[in-house]
Amino acid sequence: MKRPQRLESAKSWLETYEGNNVVKAYRKRYGVDHNCAFTELEMLGVPIDPDYRERVLESVAAQAAAKRLQKAERKAEQEWLLGIESDDHFAFIVGYTSGGAPYGLTWEEWEVLEEE
């Protein structure tokens, strides 16, 4: 549903809702994120404690950051296990010169290959 349809549907749903956590129930029923649920419930006249909203949104942001970090760590571990090295300039480091400089496939070359 788009927002206008959700708001119209939620009017009748709110009249019959008897639970304790309206934000959680709204998110589950309409498949929206926390920010959208808070916004739409406020549009419908449901009082939301600003401290509660702030705590929830901070928690959600922290969980998303932790998930991104975990994903990056998992990717780095997989690359290490496969022997794939990369950095800001090289997408795939083949080796190093005797002076210690890396050589291999740059990110620009990698993008060209992906397009083909």
C-alpha positions, 0 to 999 in steps of 0.5 A: 500500500502507498501512504494514502491507502495505509492512512485510510486503512489505519484509521479503522484499524486503530479504532479496533487495536487493543495491544500495548505497542501500537508502533510495533503492531503498525510496522508489522501490519503495514510492512513499514520501517520505524521512521515511517510508522512514527510519522504516519501514526503521528499523522493519524493523531496517535501521541508518540513520546519523543524520548521513546521515538529517539531511543528506538531510532537510535537503536535501529541505527546502531543495529544497522551499523553493526550489521554493515560492520559484520557484513564487511568483516565477513567479506574481508574474511572470505577474501582472505580465505580465498587469497584475494587482496584489494585496497582503495586503488586495486580491486584485485592485487595480484602481487607486489613488486620487489619494492613492495608496491602492489600491482593488479586489476584497478577498480576502473578496470574491474568496472569495465569488466563488469559492464562487459 
